[in-house]
Amino acid sequence: MVVEWYTKAQEHWDEQLDYCAEALGVKVALDCVKTAEEKIERVCKFPESGTREPLLKDEELIYRFVHIQKRIKLIYRFDEEQ
């Protein structure tokens, strides 16, 4: 499976990591990155394991999410045909 980030999502992620590093320390930011990588790896293996995103329930495509940290969630969709 190939993971593709939307440009805006990548920018937002980078901003969150910068804030985390400044407010909570570099170690916490690095832990967040490690957790995100683990969650992304799991989603790649089991794409339907995430919870359906209620804020996007009216969209044509199905969006799911997994929590990275208490206040950070990764919203994703996957192409079943690929």
N, CA, C and O atoms as CSV, one atom per row, in Angstrom:
chain,resi,resn,atom,element,x,y,z
A,1,MET,N,N,0.842,-1.174,0.000
A,1,MET,CA,C,0.000,0.000,0.000
A,1,MET,C,C,0.885,1.233,0.000
A,1,MET,O,O,1.926,1.263,0.656
A,2,VAL,N,N,0.466,2.245,-0.736
A,2,VAL,CA,C,1.196,3.504,-0.820
A,2,VAL,C,C,0.452,4.554,0.000
A,2,VAL,O,O,-0.761,4.714,-0.137
A,3,VAL,N,N,1.177,5.259,0.842
A,3,VAL,CA,C,0.598,6.333,1.636
A,3,VAL,C,C,0.891,7.652,0.939
A,3,VAL,O,O,2.044,7.978,0.658
A,4,GLU,N,N,-0.163,8.402,0.664
A,4,GLU,CA,C,-0.012,9.718,0.046
A,4,GLU,C,C,-0.634,10.759,0.974
A,4,GLU,O,O,-1.790,10.636,1.380
A,5,TRP,N,N,0.139,11.765,1.297
A,5,TRP,CA,C,-0.355,12.842,2.149
A,5,TRP,C,C,-0.827,13.994,1.272
A,5,TRP,O,O,-0.157,14.359,0.306
A,6,TYR,N,N,-1.977,14.564,1.606
A,6,TYR,CA,C,-2.376,15.816,0.987
A,6,TYR,C,C,-1.396,16.884,1.460
A,6,TYR,O,O,-0.911,16.834,2.590
A,7,THR,N,N,-1.112,17.840,0.597
A,7,THR,CA,C,-0.164,18.900,0.949
A,7,THR,C,C,-0.594,19.621,2.223
A,7,THR,O,O,0.225,19.861,3.110
A,8,LYS,N,N,-1.865,19.963,2.314
A,8,LYS,CA,C,-2.358,20.678,3.490
A,8,LYS,C,C,-2.237,19.814,4.753
A,8,LYS,O,O,-1.924,20.324,5.829
A,9,ALA,N,N,-2.482,18.529,4.618
A,9,ALA,CA,C,-2.352,17.627,5.774
A,9,ALA,C,C,-0.902,17.545,6.232
A,9,ALA,O,O,-0.627,17.548,7.432
A,10,GLN,N,N,0.020,17.471,5.287
A,10,GLN,CA,C,1.448,17.411,5.630
A,10,GLN,C,C,1.877,18.695,6.323
A,10,GLN,O,O,2.627,18.655,7.298
A,11,GLU,N,N,1.405,19.836,5.826
A,11,GLU,CA,C,1.734,21.121,6.449
A,11,GLU,C,C,1.183,21.188,7.868
A,11,GLU,O,O,1.867,21.648,8.783
A,12,HIS,N,N,-0.039,20.732,8.049
A,12,HIS,CA,C,-0.660,20.751,9.377
A,12,HIS,C,C,0.101,19.827,10.339
A,12,HIS,O,O,0.326,20.182,11.496
A,13,TRP,N,N,0.490,18.657,9.860
A,13,TRP,CA,C,1.257,17.714,10.676
A,13,TRP,C,C,2.579,18.347,11.116
A,13,TRP,O,O,2.960,18.258,12.283
A,14,ASP,N,N,3.271,18.983,10.174
A,14,ASP,CA,C,4.541,19.640,10.496
A,14,ASP,C,C,4.347,20.740,11.536
A,14,ASP,O,O,5.165,20.888,12.444
A,15,GLU,N,N,3.269,21.509,11.407
A,15,GLU,CA,C,2.968,22.565,12.380
A,15,GLU,C,C,2.713,21.969,13.762
A,15,GLU,O,O,3.181,22.502,14.768
A,16,GLN,N,N,1.974,20.867,13.811
A,16,GLN,CA,C,1.686,20.224,15.082
A,16,GLN,C,C,2.957,19.706,15.751
A,16,GLN,O,O,3.122,19.825,16.965
A,17,LEU,N,N,3.854,19.131,14.948
A,17,LEU,CA,C,5.119,18.641,15.505
A,17,LEU,C,C,5.989,19.786,16.004
A,17,LEU,O,O,6.619,19.674,17.056
A,18,ASP,N,N,6.029,20.883,15.260
A,18,ASP,CA,C,6.792,22.053,15.705
A,18,ASP,C,C,6.244,22.579,17.035
A,18,ASP,O,O,7.002,22.861,17.963
A,19,TYR,N,N,4.933,22.704,17.109
A,19,TYR,CA,C,4.311,23.173,18.346
A,19,TYR,C,C,4.619,22.219,19.500
A,19,TYR,O,O,4.982,22.648,20.595
A,20,CYS,N,N,4.471,20.933,19.242
A,20,CYS,CA,C,4.728,19.924,20.266
A,20,CYS,C,C,6.168,20.015,20.772
A,20,CYS,O,O,6.412,19.943,21.976
A,21,ALA,N,N,7.107,20.171,19.860
A,21,ALA,CA,C,8.523,20.260,20.242
A,21,ALA,C,C,8.774,21.497,21.094
A,21,ALA,O,O,9.508,21.437,22.080
A,22,GLU,N,N,8.166,22.621,20.716
A,22,GLU,CA,C,8.367,23.868,21.470
A,22,GLU,C,C,7.673,23.829,22.830
A,22,GLU,O,O,8.255,24.230,23.837
A,23,ALA,N,N,6.434,23.350,22.860
A,23,ALA,CA,C,5.642,23.398,24.082
A,23,ALA,C,C,5.949,22.254,25.043
A,23,ALA,O,O,5.930,22.434,26.261
A,24,LEU,N,N,6.231,21.079,24.490
A,24,LEU,CA,C,6.375,19.895,25.340
A,24,LEU,C,C,7.755,19.256,25.300
A,24,LEU,O,O,8.081,18.415,26.138
A,25,GLY,N,N,8.562,19.654,24.330
A,25,GLY,CA,C,9.908,19.119,24.225
A,25,GLY,C,C,10.083,18.223,23.011
A,25,GLY,O,O,9.127,17.654,22.484
A,26,VAL,N,N,11.325,18.118,22.589
A,26,VAL,CA,C,11.662,17.347,21.394
A,26,VAL,C,C,11.355,15.861,21.603
A,26,VAL,O,O,10.892,15.196,20.676
A,27,LYS,N,N,11.604,15.336,22.796
A,27,LYS,CA,C,11.346,13.916,23.050
A,27,LYS,C,C,9.870,13.585,22.833
A,27,LYS,O,O,9.545,12.555,22.242
A,28,VAL,N,N,8.996,14.436,23.298
A,28,VAL,CA,C,7.558,14.202,23.127
A,28,VAL,C,C,7.202,14.243,21.638
A,28,VAL,O,O,6.414,13.425,21.163
A,29,ALA,N,N,7.779,15.190,20.908
A,29,ALA,CA,C,7.522,15.277,19.466
A,29,ALA,C,C,8.018,14.027,18.746
A,29,ALA,O,O,7.343,13.513,17.855
A,30,LEU,N,N,9.188,13.540,19.128
A,30,LEU,CA,C,9.721,12.321,18.511
A,30,LEU,C,C,8.869,11.102,18.849
A,30,LEU,O,O,8.682,10.219,18.012
A,31,ASP,N,N,8.357,11.053,20.072
A,31,ASP,CA,C,7.453,9.964,20.455
A,31,ASP,C,C,6.180,10.009,19.614
A,31,ASP,O,O,5.638,8.971,19.236
A,32,CYS,N,N,5.711,11.214,19.329
A,32,CYS,CA,C,4.522,11.387,18.506
A,32,CYS,C,C,4.776,10.867,17.084
A,32,CYS,O,O,3.921,10.208,16.492
A,33,VAL,N,N,5.944,11.170,16.555
A,33,VAL,CA,C,6.309,10.690,15.216
A,33,VAL,C,C,6.362,9.160,15.209
A,33,VAL,O,O,5.847,8.523,14.291
A,34,LYS,N,N,6.981,8.579,16.225
A,34,LYS,CA,C,7.087,7.118,16.309
A,34,LYS,C,C,5.700,6.479,16.382
A,34,LYS,O,O,5.426,5.493,15.698
A,35,THR,N,N,4.833,7.045,17.211
A,35,THR,CA,C,3.468,6.532,17.332
A,35,THR,C,C,2.735,6.636,16.004
A,35,THR,O,O,2.034,5.707,15.602
A,36,ALA,N,N,2.897,7.767,15.324
A,36,ALA,CA,C,2.246,7.955,14.022
A,36,ALA,C,C,2.730,6.915,13.020
A,36,ALA,O,O,1.926,6.342,12.284
A,37,GLU,N,N,4.022,6.671,12.985
A,37,GLU,CA,C,4.569,5.668,12.063
A,37,GLU,C,C,3.998,4.287,12.355
A,37,GLU,O,O,3.676,3.540,11.431
A,38,GLU,N,N,3.871,3.946,13.630
A,38,GLU,CA,C,3.311,2.646,14.005
A,38,GLU,C,C,1.847,2.535,13.593
A,38,GLU,O,O,1.414,1.501,13.086
A,39,LYS,N,N,1.090,3.607,13.816
A,39,LYS,CA,C,-0.328,3.603,13.445
A,39,LYS,C,C,-0.496,3.527,11.930
A,39,LYS,O,O,-1.372,2.816,11.437
A,40,ILE,N,N,0.328,4.249,11.199
A,40,ILE,CA,C,0.255,4.223,9.737
A,40,ILE,C,C,0.591,2.825,9.220
A,40,ILE,O,O,-0.043,2.330,8.288
A,41,GLU,N,N,1.583,2.202,9.827
A,41,GLU,CA,C,1.948,0.837,9.430
A,41,GLU,C,C,0.773,-0.122,9.665
A,41,GLU,O,O,0.491,-0.985,8.833
A,42,ARG,N,N,0.100,0.038,10.798
A,42,ARG,CA,C,-1.056,-0.810,11.087
A,42,ARG,C,C,-2.188,-0.572,10.095
A,42,ARG,O,O,-2.821,-1.515,9.622
A,43,VAL,N,N,-2.436,0.697,9.787
A,43,VAL,CA,C,-3.492,1.040,8.831
A,43,VAL,C,C,-3.163,0.482,7.449
A,43,VAL,O,O,-4.062,0.055,6.724
A,44,CYS,N,N,-1.899,0.482,7.084
A,44,CYS,CA,C,-1.507,-0.077,5.788
A,44,CYS,C,C,-1.804,-1.578,5.729
A,44,CYS,O,O,-2.207,-2.092,4.686
A,45,LYS,N,N,-1.605,-2.268,6.837
A,45,LYS,CA,C,-1.867,-3.707,6.880
A,45,LYS,C,C,-3.359,-4.009,7.009
A,45,LYS,O,O,-3.868,-4.961,6.416
A,46,PHE,N,N,-4.044,-3.185,7.789
A,46,PHE,CA,C,-5.463,-3.398,8.081
A,46,PHE,C,C,-6.229,-2.085,7.875
A,46,PHE,O,O,-6.608,-1.438,8.851
A,47,PRO,N,N,-6.460,-1.689,6.635
A,47,PRO,CA,C,-7.047,-0.372,6.365
A,47,PRO,C,C,-8.441,-0.151,6.954
A,47,PRO,O,O,-8.841,0.991,7.179
A,48,GLU,N,N,-9.168,-1.212,7.201
A,48,GLU,CA,C,-10.509,-1.047,7.767
A,48,GLU,C,C,-10.501,-1.034,9.300
A,48,GLU,O,O,-11.560,-1.022,9.928
A,49,SER,N,N,-9.314,-1.035,9.893
A,49,SER,CA,C,-9.221,-1.079,11.351
A,49,SER,C,C,-9.572,0.250,12.012
A,49,SER,O,O,-9.930,0.277,13.189
A,50,GLY,N,N,-9.476,1.338,11.278
A,50,GLY,CA,C,-9.820,2.637,11.841
A,50,GLY,C,C,-11.321,2.816,11.973
A,50,GLY,O,O,-12.100,2.130,11.311
A,51,THR,N,N,-11.714,3.731,12.822
A,51,THR,CA,C,-13.121,4.059,13.044
A,51,THR,C,C,-13.596,5.013,11.960
A,51,THR,O,O,-12.848,5.894,11.534
A,52,ARG,N,N,-14.827,4.843,11.512
A,52,ARG,CA,C,-15.360,5.776,10.517
A,52,ARG,C,C,-15.422,7.176,11.110
A,52,ARG,O,O,-15.850,7.362,12.249
A,53,GLU,N,N,-14.992,8.153,10.326
A,53,GLU,CA,C,-14.936,9.549,10.780
A,53,GLU,C,C,-16.340,10.152,10.735
A,53,GLU,O,O,-16.893,10.342,9.652
A,54,PRO,N,N,-16.925,10.455,11.900
A,54,PRO,CA,C,-18.293,10.980,11.925
A,54,PRO,C,C,-18.439,12.358,11.269
A,54,PRO,O,O,-19.500,12.674,10.731
A,55,LEU,N,N,-17.402,13.165,11.308
A,55,LEU,CA,C,-17.496,14.502,10.704
A,55,LEU,C,C,-17.551,14.454,9.183
A,55,LEU,O,O,-17.943,15.429,8.542
A,56,LEU,N,N,-17.163,13.329,8.608
A,56,LEU,CA,C,-17.160,13.181,7.148
A,56,LEU,C,C,-18.117,12.077,6.689
A,56,LEU,O,O,-17.951,11.513,5.608
A,57,LYS,N,N,-19.099,11.782,7.504
A,57,LYS,CA,C,-20.010,10.677,7.190
A,57,LYS,C,C,-20.867,10.937,5.960
A,57,LYS,O,O,-21.350,9.987,5.342
A,58,ASP,N,N,-21.070,12.194,5.590
A,58,ASP,CA,C,-21.903,12.513,4.433
A,58,ASP,C,C,-21.118,12.569,3.127
A,58,ASP,O,O,-21.698,12.813,2.069
A,59,GLU,N,N,-19.819,12.348,3.187
A,59,GLU,CA,C,-18.985,12.347,1.988
A,59,GLU,C,C,-19.228,11.079,1.176
A,59,GLU,O,O,-19.620,10.047,1.720
A,60,GLU,N,N,-18.992,11.167,-0.118
A,60,GLU,CA,C,-19.156,10.006,-0.989
A,60,GLU,C,C,-18.158,8.902,-0.633
A,60,GLU,O,O,-18.508,7.723,-0.602
A,61,LEU,N,N,-16.915,9.298,-0.367
A,61,LEU,CA,C,-15.881,8.337,0.018
A,61,LEU,C,C,-15.959,8.064,1.513
A,61,LEU,O,O,-16.449,8.895,2.278
A,62,ILE,N,N,-15.480,6.909,1.921
A,62,ILE,CA,C,-15.480,6.550,3.344
A,62,ILE,C,C,-14.149,6.980,3.954
A,62,ILE,O,O,-13.080,6.572,3.499
A,63,TYR,N,N,-14.232,7.804,4.982
A,63,TYR,CA,C,-13.052,8.259,5.711
A,63,TYR,C,C,-13.026,7.573,7.068
A,63,TYR,O,O,-14.061,7.387,7.708
A,64,ARG,N,N,-11.829,7.203,7.495
A,64,ARG,CA,C,-11.627,6.562,8.787
A,64,ARG,C,C,-10.561,7.343,9.561
A,64,ARG,O,O,-9.873,8.198,9.003
A,65,PHE,N,N,-10.439,7.036,10.848
A,65,PHE,CA,C,-9.403,7.699,11.637
A,65,PHE,C,C,-8.840,6.754,12.686
A,65,PHE,O,O,-9.480,5.787,13.100
A,66,VAL,N,N,-7.625,7.069,13.099
A,66,VAL,CA,C,-6.985,6.457,14.264
A,66,VAL,C,C,-6.369,7.592,15.070
A,66,VAL,O,O,-5.892,8.579,14.511
A,67,HIS,N,N,-6.385,7.440,16.381
A,67,HIS,CA,C,-5.771,8.457,17.239
A,67,HIS,C,C,-4.261,8.255,17.276
A,67,HIS,O,O,-3.773,7.142,17.473
A,68,ILE,N,N,-3.530,9.350,17.082
A,68,ILE,CA,C,-2.077,9.340,17.207
A,68,ILE,C,C,-1.715,9.693,18.653
A,68,ILE,O,O,-0.913,9.015,19.295
A,69,GLN,N,N,-2.311,10.739,19.129
A,69,GLN,CA,C,-2.193,11.176,20.519
A,69,GLN,C,C,-3.603,11.542,20.968
A,69,GLN,O,O,-4.549,11.462,20.185
A,70,LYS,N,N,-3.740,11.935,22.206
A,70,LYS,CA,C,-5.067,12.252,22.736
A,70,LYS,C,C,-5.795,13.286,21.869
A,70,LYS,O,O,-6.997,13.159,21.634
A,71,ARG,N,N,-5.082,14.292,21.400
A,71,ARG,CA,C,-5.720,15.365,20.634
A,71,ARG,C,C,-5.327,15.388,19.168
A,71,ARG,O,O,-5.601,16.365,18.471
A,72,ILE,N,N,-4.700,14.346,18.699
A,72,ILE,CA,C,-4.293,14.280,17.287
A,72,ILE,C,C,-4.828,12.991,16.699
A,72,ILE,O,O,-4.569,11.901,17.210
A,73,LYS,N,N,-5.583,13.131,15.612
A,73,LYS,CA,C,-6.038,11.926,14.941
A,73,LYS,C,C,-5.669,11.982,13.470
A,73,LYS,O,O,-5.648,13.044,12.848
A,74,LEU,N,N,-5.385,10.835,12.948
A,74,LEU,CA,C,-5.030,10.685,11.545
A,74,LEU,C,C,-6.292,10.255,10.805
A,74,LEU,O,O,-6.834,9.179,11.057
A,75,ILE,N,N,-6.753,11.103,9.894
A,75,ILE,CA,C,-7.931,10.793,9.083
A,75,ILE,C,C,-7.434,10.302,7.740
A,75,ILE,O,O,-6.565,10.917,7.123
A,76,TYR,N,N,-7.986,9.200,7.297
A,76,TYR,CA,C,-7.508,8.614,6.049
A,76,TYR,C,C,-8.654,7.980,5.269
A,76,TYR,O,O,-9.745,7.760,5.794
A,77,ARG,N,N,-8.381,7.703,4.035
A,77,ARG,CA,C,-9.273,6.905,3.205
A,77,ARG,C,C,-8.381,5.975,2.399
A,77,ARG,O,O,-7.187,6.234,2.246
A,78,PHE,N,N,-8.942,4.914,1.893
A,78,PHE,CA,C,-8.153,3.992,1.096
A,78,PHE,C,C,-8.961,3.540,-0.106
A,78,PHE,O,O,-10.191,3.490,-0.079
A,79,ASP,N,N,-8.243,3.219,-1.143
A,79,ASP,CA,C,-8.851,2.747,-2.376
A,79,ASP,C,C,-8.870,1.225,-2.331
A,79,ASP,O,O,-7.828,0.576,-2.431
A,80,GLU,N,N,-10.061,0.666,-2.180
A,80,GLU,CA,C,-10.185,-0.788,-2.064
A,80,GLU,C,C,-9.699,-1.529,-3.302
A,80,GLU,O,O,-9.283,-2.684,-3.214
A,81,GLU,N,N,-9.751,-0.876,-4.443
A,81,GLU,CA,C,-9.353,-1.520,-5.686
A,81,GLU,C,C,-7.838,-1.610,-5.831
A,81,GLU,O,O,-7.339,-2.431,-6.601
A,82,GLN,N,N,-7.106,-0.782,-5.106
A,82,GLN,CA,C,-5.646,-0.816,-5.196
A,82,GLN,C,C,-5.137,-1.624,-4.051
A,82,GLN,O,O,-3.927,-1.799,-3.908
